Structures are given as structure tokens and as C-alpha cells.
Amino acid sequence: MEEHVFANRLVVLDTETTGLNPQEGHRIIEIGCVEVIKRRLTGKRFHAYINPNREIDAGAIEVHGITNEFLQDKPHFKDVANDFVAFIKDAELIIHNAPFDVGFINHEFSHINLGVVTTFSSVFDTLAYARKKHPGQRNSLDALCKRYGVDNSHRDLHGALLDAEILADVFLMMTGGQSSLIEEEQTSSAQLQANQQNRIEFVNRPPLTVIACSDEDLLAHQQRLQAIDKASGGACLWSKED
């Protein structure tokens, strides 16, 4: 499987929508993002509920539980767009089934002339990655949670922020072996360079200065050894000759 080199800053992202197809007028109603840097969740997140200015399909409500009434007083996408772009800018987006979410985000961007997602971020699709890593197996987010031992027992309904947090855990588990090998190789290389530098410094250092002890120093040393030998009941090793 071809190795993927991830960006330093990752943003794990998920959305909830009014339906399945933005080309039929469906809109985003929730965005959830969490930040990962150096394979650690930083605690920084972006989360917004959005008024879509249209009805939510009944089937979609059954999936995420977000109702039309709940969204009536929420901001429109254009009101949160700048904060959203600022959060994802220059990051690599980690998305499960990325074409779905990216398609909806691009559709929202088109309404306010913001370009497309890849104007601001690169995208990594964990579903496509999982299908290559586990061919012929189920690779839904729930299936991956079970496979990698990620607890999703608190997930009764889909939610963008909750699913982003769960996906972050799955992503770190699913790509952990690859990262560990890379980090181990980098650490070994750095250690090898340090050892080589130490050897160079050892070879090139000036001769050590040898200072001979005086008769007074030798006498004081012998007296100290005798005192230790007496105090230890004759067990002073330094006073014994080979």
C-alpha cells in the first residue's frame, strides 16, 4: 500500500445535511472539526449548526436527529464561513467518504464565491484508505470503530462534532503503525548522527593532561583507606592488593 505523508496540521471534519445531494438543493446543517497536530488532539475545534433555509428530509432527521425547529434561530452558512475557512486553512482535512462532505462544502462555497475546498486545504479520505487497507470488509465508521477498538457506545445518532471526534480516534489507530515506523526510523537516524558526532569529537579532542599526585597526597590517600577498612571491618576493597 502506497505510503502517504501527512501534513503537520490535520483537521478531522464531518458534516450533517438536509439530504443526500447538493445538486438537488440540499444544504449543510452542521459542521464539526477537531485539530490534530503531531498525532495528538489539541483540544481546538470548530462547531456550528446552520440554518439551511429549507426543509430537512425525514430520512435525514432519522439519521442525525436535527429538526427544522431547532435550526430556525441558527446562523446561515455565510455567517460562519470566514471562521470555518480560517480553521481549515493550510491543514490537511481528514474526512470519511470525503467526496460527500467536500461536495456539500463546495456547494455552500459556490453561493458566496469562496472557491472550493482545495483552495484552502488538501483532503485525505479515510474511507478510500480503509478500503485499500481492508479490502472486501465493511469500512463504515461504526465498522472501523469495532475493528480498532474505538468506543462509540455514546453514538446513538450521527452528529458532526461527535463523528469528527470518533473519526480522529479511528484515524490515529488506523495509521498508527505507519507513523510509528516513520518516527522510529527518524529517531534511529538522529541517534546515529549524534553517535557519529560524538565519535568525531572523541577522536579530535586534545590529549588529556596527566597530573601526578604528591607524596602528601599519597599519604592522605593511604590514611583514608585505612580508616575505611577499619570502619568496615576489613572490607575495604581499595586497600587490598591483587
Legacy VTK file of the C-alpha trace (Angstrom):
# vtk DataFile Version 3.0
C-alpha trace
ASCII
DATASET POLYDATA
POINTS 242 float
0.000 0.000 0.000
1.473 3.344 -1.073
2.719 5.415 1.848
1.003 8.743 2.473
2.963 11.534 4.150
0.550 13.565 6.271
0.747 17.290 6.854
1.881 18.561 10.238
-1.550 20.042 10.995
-4.626 17.888 10.407
-8.292 18.801 10.767
-10.734 15.914 11.128
-14.063 17.032 9.658
-17.654 15.853 9.366
-20.929 17.419 8.252
-24.650 16.755 8.605
-27.031 17.776 5.826
-30.682 18.139 4.866
-30.396 15.260 2.394
-28.058 13.352 0.136
-27.490 15.514 -2.946
-26.466 19.189 -3.012
-27.373 19.323 -6.706
-30.992 18.839 -5.604
-30.761 21.880 -3.332
-29.779 20.111 -0.128
-27.645 22.070 2.321
-25.271 21.645 5.255
-26.857 21.992 8.696
-23.912 21.100 10.951
-20.117 21.213 10.668
-17.769 19.669 13.231
-13.962 19.816 13.140
-11.192 18.827 15.556
-7.492 19.664 15.227
-4.686 17.090 15.325
-1.022 18.096 15.443
1.812 15.559 15.632
-0.766 12.780 16.109
-2.260 14.463 19.185
-5.707 16.028 19.578
-5.036 19.633 20.589
-8.485 20.379 22.014
-9.120 23.056 19.369
-12.347 22.595 17.458
-14.810 24.294 15.140
-18.509 23.542 15.505
-21.596 25.207 14.075
-25.259 24.456 13.488
-26.531 26.162 10.330
-29.968 27.308 9.167
-30.310 25.823 5.642
-33.304 27.905 4.555
-35.120 24.743 3.511
-36.821 21.688 4.989
-34.808 18.673 6.143
-35.708 15.311 4.611
-37.455 12.996 7.050
-34.891 10.266 6.366
-32.058 12.651 7.242
-33.718 13.583 10.543
-33.845 9.882 11.424
-30.067 9.718 10.953
-28.924 12.830 12.841
-31.973 13.904 14.855
-31.626 17.589 13.923
-35.023 19.185 13.319
-36.232 22.175 11.319
-37.440 23.851 14.504
-34.017 23.512 16.154
-32.298 25.301 13.260
-34.701 28.246 12.931
-32.575 30.636 15.027
-29.165 29.345 13.872
-26.818 31.359 11.611
-26.669 30.877 7.856
-23.588 29.378 6.224
-22.324 32.762 5.032
-22.291 33.917 8.665
-19.879 31.163 9.767
-17.913 30.742 6.524
-14.977 33.000 7.416
-14.407 31.322 10.789
-14.694 27.911 9.156
-12.171 28.746 6.424
-9.785 30.217 8.986
-9.901 26.932 10.921
-9.256 24.629 7.957
-6.825 26.843 6.039
-3.442 25.230 5.275
-4.458 21.994 7.043
-4.965 18.515 5.635
-8.613 17.553 6.044
-9.307 14.027 7.294
-12.797 13.021 6.132
-14.657 9.699 5.957
-16.193 9.467 2.470
-14.657 12.804 1.535
-16.489 13.303 -1.816
-19.789 13.608 0.067
-18.679 16.280 2.554
-16.417 18.130 0.119
-19.209 18.203 -2.449
-21.560 19.833 0.047
-18.938 22.329 1.255
-18.068 23.301 -2.318
-21.778 23.786 -2.990
-22.028 26.141 0.005
-18.855 27.961 -1.095
-20.360 28.481 -4.557
-23.217 30.514 -3.064
-20.771 33.029 -1.587
-17.981 32.895 -4.196
-15.368 31.292 -1.942
-13.847 28.921 -4.485
-13.512 25.253 -3.496
-12.189 23.312 -0.503
-8.857 22.542 -2.169
-8.258 26.292 -2.448
-7.570 26.201 1.281
-6.763 22.609 2.253
-5.677 19.212 0.992
-8.025 16.259 1.599
-7.437 12.697 2.819
-10.336 10.227 2.510
-10.279 7.658 5.335
-12.952 5.546 3.601
-10.809 5.125 0.478
-7.783 4.401 2.682
-9.720 1.818 4.744
-10.946 0.059 1.597
-7.349 -0.376 0.421
-6.172 -1.447 3.870
-9.116 -3.819 4.477
-10.370 -4.946 1.042
-13.614 -6.890 0.976
-14.591 -5.825 4.512
-17.111 -3.337 5.864
-15.445 0.038 6.312
-18.167 2.273 7.698
-17.169 4.413 10.674
-19.023 2.036 13.020
-17.278 -0.994 11.486
-13.874 0.678 11.864
-14.647 1.552 15.482
-15.291 -2.129 16.168
-12.181 -3.228 14.238
-9.866 -0.822 16.061
-11.478 -0.934 19.479
-12.705 2.678 19.474
-15.610 3.257 21.876
-18.639 4.681 20.056
-21.266 3.486 22.528
-22.343 7.121 23.105
-23.246 7.490 19.418
-26.992 6.833 19.156
-27.419 9.353 16.341
-24.965 10.894 13.898
-23.569 14.299 14.846
-20.855 16.219 13.004
-18.689 17.082 16.007
-19.166 13.703 17.689
-18.381 11.837 14.469
-15.301 14.014 13.872
-14.004 13.138 17.341
-14.663 9.419 16.777
-13.079 9.549 13.320
-9.987 11.201 14.815
-9.545 8.222 17.152
-10.110 5.737 14.308
-7.704 7.594 12.013
-4.931 7.608 14.628
-5.405 3.885 15.249
-5.654 3.005 11.553
-2.487 4.913 10.621
-0.590 4.316 13.865
1.676 1.541 12.612
2.815 3.599 9.667
3.552 6.596 11.881
5.407 4.528 14.448
7.712 3.111 11.770
8.421 6.556 10.369
9.097 8.018 13.819
11.317 5.062 14.739
13.313 5.480 11.528
13.705 9.216 12.137
14.757 8.625 15.754
17.295 5.957 14.756
18.743 8.244 12.078
19.037 11.133 14.527
20.670 8.885 17.124
23.136 7.561 14.534
24.116 11.100 13.582
24.558 12.035 17.252
26.740 8.968 17.883
28.836 9.754 14.807
29.313 13.309 16.013
30.352 12.057 19.439
32.929 9.739 17.862
34.345 12.599 15.780
34.608 14.818 18.837
36.291 11.987 20.787
38.877 11.348 18.066
39.655 15.018 17.536
39.886 16.077 21.164
43.339 17.129 22.540
45.403 14.726 24.750
44.294 14.512 28.369
46.540 16.245 30.907
48.037 13.792 33.466
48.713 15.256 36.923
50.859 13.114 39.231
49.970 13.064 42.955
52.475 14.338 45.504
53.844 12.342 48.424
51.487 14.239 50.729
48.502 13.307 48.536
49.561 9.642 48.510
49.910 9.599 52.314
46.494 11.184 52.805
45.005 8.610 50.455
46.520 5.689 52.357
45.291 7.087 55.680
41.781 7.437 54.257
41.774 3.837 53.023
42.917 2.617 56.456
40.066 4.479 58.128
37.531 2.979 55.712
38.993 -0.501 56.181
38.720 -0.173 59.971
35.170 1.134 59.874
34.071 -1.651 57.518
35.700 -4.467 59.493
38.382 -5.125 56.912
36.061 -4.993 53.899
37.662 -2.053 52.112
38.331 -3.360 48.576
40.549 -0.446 47.561
43.147 -1.306 50.195
43.537 -4.931 49.015
46.263 -5.851 46.532
45.614 -8.272 43.645
LINES 1 243
242 0 1 2 3 4 5 6 7 8 9 10 11 12 13 14 15 16 17 18 19 20 21 22 23 24 25 26 27 28 29 30 31 32 33 34 35 36 37 38 39 40 41 42 43 44 45 46 47 48 49 50 51 52 53 54 55 56 57 58 59 60 61 62 63 64 65 66 67 68 69 70 71 72 73 74 75 76 77 78 79 80 81 82 83 84 85 86 87 88 89 90 91 92 93 94 95 96 97 98 99 100 101 102 103 104 105 106 107 108 109 110 111 112 113 114 115 116 117 118 119 120 121 122 123 124 125 126 127 128 129 130 131 132 133 134 135 136 137 138 139 140 141 142 143 144 145 146 147 148 149 150 151 152 153 154 155 156 157 158 159 160 161 162 163 164 165 166 167 168 169 170 171 172 173 174 175 176 177 178 179 180 181 182 183 184 185 186 187 188 189 190 191 192 193 194 195 196 197 198 199 200 201 202 203 204 205 206 207 208 209 210 211 212 213 214 215 216 217 218 219 220 221 222 223 224 225 226 227 228 229 230 231 232 233 234 235 236 237 238 239 240 241
